[in-house]
């Protein structure tokens, strides 16, 4: 008897629940979803059949599917799945949601008349003027092309260092500087959009291979984005760390424990915060790292300065994570109102009050705010808000709707590029400052704190 016919006859085992029966038939009709699930889950070698759970309970019924996608049979409540690997209901729902986004993206790409080549060109040439719809379409058409995306990302990343060189020289004339500043913004956003797509669509196998590269224990591939200091890049770098998840945790912990510079330590720190927020199972371990990190005697003063930022962040999130999230979304609403204030009052996209701003728009405005994420008294607070609100987001959630993007028009790339250069100069200046330390008193000398005691009996104990 053919597999599918036997499966249909065994549907009577699901008669006790209309929901289970509807889902089983829905899977049977949706061959694309079943193929997508089988492609995404890791099946042991030799496993010819897979059990897909229809409910999220211990006695869940299952459908048994062959590795080639044919339906074999149904198992009712409490029936054993035997040696077959199981796809839990939560995993099925997550993959179904992911496929829905792919389908939505393909529909958007068809409606816009853009193929994958045109979409990739747009994503890497218009800077920050990429919409949520653009991202979804690119995710659907370019997502499976990991080698192509990796090649483009790496090319942009290497180009960034070359572009910065003439901009950091004061002698470069304005007529030369301005076009290069525009190129800088194009390269920075081209690299960032590509990195987002690459990691948002990556399979677990790809992530495992990426994590196995010894290079990441010494330097993160995303440090370049934090080195540009602007919040949109820094918060996206943190999100990428969270998206990669557990396979990258040892690398982030190692770089946080022994950072070569403050930028690397910040990138590792915010990546760890985002990981802890996105993956509940990793949170306790990550929080121990953040709360326990204190500068050793031989480390530069900036180590303790940066470590204190993340100790405070972990404490604040433990005490009031919902409050931080609420503050961030309120700030995003304020920024959305400020962003659209230059539109005519007659424009449907003009958001006059915070109440008019939806949560998706507030989030996109928050993580897109063109601010220095490293310098300034509010930088750490704003990064904490942005990371808290976006750690569990999807890649598309970082982008404004197309209607708002079109209404606002293209940004001034030269102005944005000039701002990036100034942020970079400030960062380099800080890193080049020599560490100044007070001379340590001898053991029997008077303690420098003024207590009148010998150093060995006071601060040197």
Secondary structure, DSSP 8 states (H G I E B T S, - for coil): --HHHHHHHGGGGGTT-HHHHHHHHHHHH-HHHHHHHHHHS---TT--EEEEESSSSTT--EEEEETTS-EEEEE-TT---TTSEEE-HHHHHHHHHHHHHHHHHHHHHHHHT--HHHHHHHHTTSTT---HHHHHHHHHHHTT-HHHHHHHHHHHHHHHHHHHHHHT-TTS-HHHHHHHHHHHHHHHHHHHHHHHHHHHS--HHHHHHHHT-GGGGT--TTHHHHTT-BHHHHHHHHHHHHHHTHHHHHHHHHHHHS-SSHHHHHHHHHHHHHHHHH-HHHHHHHHHHHHH----TTS-HHHHHHHHHHHHHHHHHHHHHHHHHHHHHHHHHHHHHHHHTTS-TT-TT---SGGG--HHHHHHHHHT---BSSSSTTHHHHHHHHHHHHTT--GGGGS--HHHHHHH----HHHHHHHHHHHHHHHHHHHHS---------TTSB-TTSSSSBGGGTTT-
